[in-house]
Amino acid sequence: MKDVFDLLVVGGGINGAGIARDASGRGLSVLLCEKDDLASHTSSWSSKLIHGGLRYLEYYEFRLVREALIEREVLLRAAPMLVRPLRFVLPHSPEQRPAWLIRLGLFLYDHLGGRKILPASGKVQLGGTPEGRPLKKWVSQAFYYSDAQVDDSRLVVLNALAAQSRGAEILTRTRCRRAWRKGASWTAELEDVRSGEVRTVQSRALVNAAGPWVSHFLQENLALDTKSRVRLVKGSHIVTRRLYDNDHAYILQNDDNRIVFVIPWLGEFSLIGTTDVPYDGAPQDVQISPEETAYLIKVVNRYLEKPIAEADIVWSYAGVRPLYDDASANPSAVTRDYTFDLNAPAGQAPLLSIFGGKITTYRKLAEHAVQKLAPHLGAGGQSWTADEPLPGGDLGDPSQYAASLCQSRPWLPRELATRLVSAYGSRAERILQGVQGLDDLGTCYGAGLYEAEVRYLIEQEWATSTQDILWRRSKLGLVMGEEGVQLLQNRMAGTELATEANAAWA
Ligand SMILES: Cc1cc2nc3c(=O)[nH]c(=O)nc-3n(C[C@H](O)[C@H](O)[C@H](O)COP(=O)(O)OP(=O)(O)OC[C@H]3O[C@@H](n4cnc5c(N)ncnc54)[C@H](O)[C@@H]3O)c2cc1C
């Protein structure tokens, strides 16, 4: 096993995985370590939008919005199964923002980022339209515009897969517990959090992509300090059964000047969020509060004809944004842009810490991060990720692809084909390889999850627990019955024991 690398990346969220992909594609030898599962923190708790961020225009974040709008189209091409166009309806509520201001914002939104794939924005009189039906009668007109929706945690996994396919080593459940610098090299102790075994590696550069732990990692694990500070801002979501039957998302303006999204999700659910609450607890303990739940319900009920109540909530989650602290008084105004802190004393191995960022801009962040390190590594090559599909993303139109899978396999239910394609793209073929009929897929755990998919996730996507499979590699946890979860838990218990016994360091 190799123990000397060009780059050690600490953190397997979207930023760490994106940097590992970019760097390995430029010929650098890369090791990524993640103390939990890939995407087990902020990168699976987002609003799941690939968006320019219409509201950031009010804070004059033109650079960020432009970059995000460009990235929106890049990602729609790179992973069409995971990143899907979504039309937004913005009910006009004149006491919040005047129509001219919204029109100006939408004009900029349409033109700042070279939009090609998505349709332009516009205005609509709601009377009698499908978009107007779920809304209260006082809402007579609305604006509409386009953005995209993403499966955030799967996007992280795809980046890790892309990095691995270019030679990177990806270690999950592996904590970087200490690292120190001697001349042109870092030495790091990586602890397998399940077995407790420690592996010591060396690398020529270190990336701190620890998200909400970015400052903690600097101070506690590296014994270093920096002027840059992270600002933790909690955001929570609630999930209900689908609240209306059209395919649009709604962006609702509240009287505190914030906005709340109601987004159609996974066919049968509505995803509602988010909040902005200053947070000073441990990132892993973050939870939605009763006040946030009440806040989200109140905003929805101001606009939707059919009111919702706490009893309608089927799931909720909360995450912590690891924002760069720009000293804003209002948590909603803290910049969503990213900042790098490069610590590279002459003749010594560099350390790059990442503050802030969005899922939407991760690829560009990764490109900039590797470019920043390139002079120190004496390598770096060209930017290469803008036109390169993510693993499984080379499938063309996802619904046509699913149809063709069913055509060549008449036994394959359309619903299963559609789900597999929307999760794995063309890699769905790996699950179906050599399978002649439903029986060949093995045990069915319920909700269309078969042993063949479970095996694929364990062998090829680093899944080691029921949670990894039901809540990060998929969201089947929302629809699977208790019996199925128990069955899967029994099956995974064997895997976890085996994983521990074979502890990967051998
Ligand atoms: C409520 C909310 C809504 C959002 N909505 C959107 C949205 O709709 N669109 C969008 O583009 N962005 C959105 N974002 C922003 C986006 O989710 C984050 O910017 C992004 O996920 C941050 O990724 P990250 O890799 O920096 O952090 P994380 O995903 O948290 O990853 C950091 C990882 O580092 C690991 N780690 C820490 N310390 C160590 C160590 N010592 N050793 C090994 N591993 C370690 C952690 O376990 C963690 O998995 C939202 C964020 C929130 C909270």
The ligand as an ORCA input file, in Angstrom:
! r2SCAN-3c Opt
* xyz 0 1
  C     -29.635     24.177      4.908
  C     -28.669     24.256      3.784
  C     -29.148     24.411      2.486
  C     -28.259     24.483      1.429
  N     -28.759     24.521      0.170
  C     -27.926     24.552     -0.880
  C     -28.445     24.489     -2.203
  O     -29.657     24.333     -2.415
  N     -27.577     24.568     -3.223
  C     -26.234     24.695     -3.030
  O     -25.523     24.811     -4.014
  N     -25.700     24.708     -1.777
  C     -26.517     24.628     -0.709
  N     -26.009     24.604      0.566
  C     -24.560     24.723      0.757
  C     -23.836     23.386      0.600
  O     -24.604     22.332      1.130
  C     -22.483     23.442      1.311
  O     -21.769     24.567      0.894
  C     -21.613     22.231      1.008
  O     -22.328     21.035      1.184
  C     -20.392     22.223      1.925
  O     -19.632     21.100      1.595
  P     -18.277     20.787      2.361
  O     -17.595     19.708      1.583
  O     -17.520     22.045      2.581
  O     -18.735     20.310      3.817
  P     -19.287     18.888      4.321
  O     -20.240     18.300      3.376
  O     -19.752     19.053      5.718
  O     -17.994     17.981      4.301
  C     -16.936     18.117      5.228
  C     -16.528     16.721      5.657
  O     -15.300     16.767      6.373
  C     -15.303     15.668      7.254
  N     -14.267     15.855      8.277
  C     -14.200     16.841      9.212
  N     -13.103     16.675      9.983
  C     -12.447     15.570      9.531
  C     -11.257     14.882      9.921
  N     -10.496     15.316     10.959
  N     -10.893     13.777      9.241
  C     -11.642     13.315      8.185
  N     -12.788     13.923      7.791
  C     -13.183     15.047      8.445
  C     -16.718     15.682      7.815
  O     -17.086     14.442      8.368
  C     -17.543     16.090      6.602
  O     -18.147     14.956      5.961
  C     -26.866     24.463      1.652
  C     -26.387     24.285      2.951
  C     -27.276     24.142      3.999
  C     -26.773     23.876      5.372
*
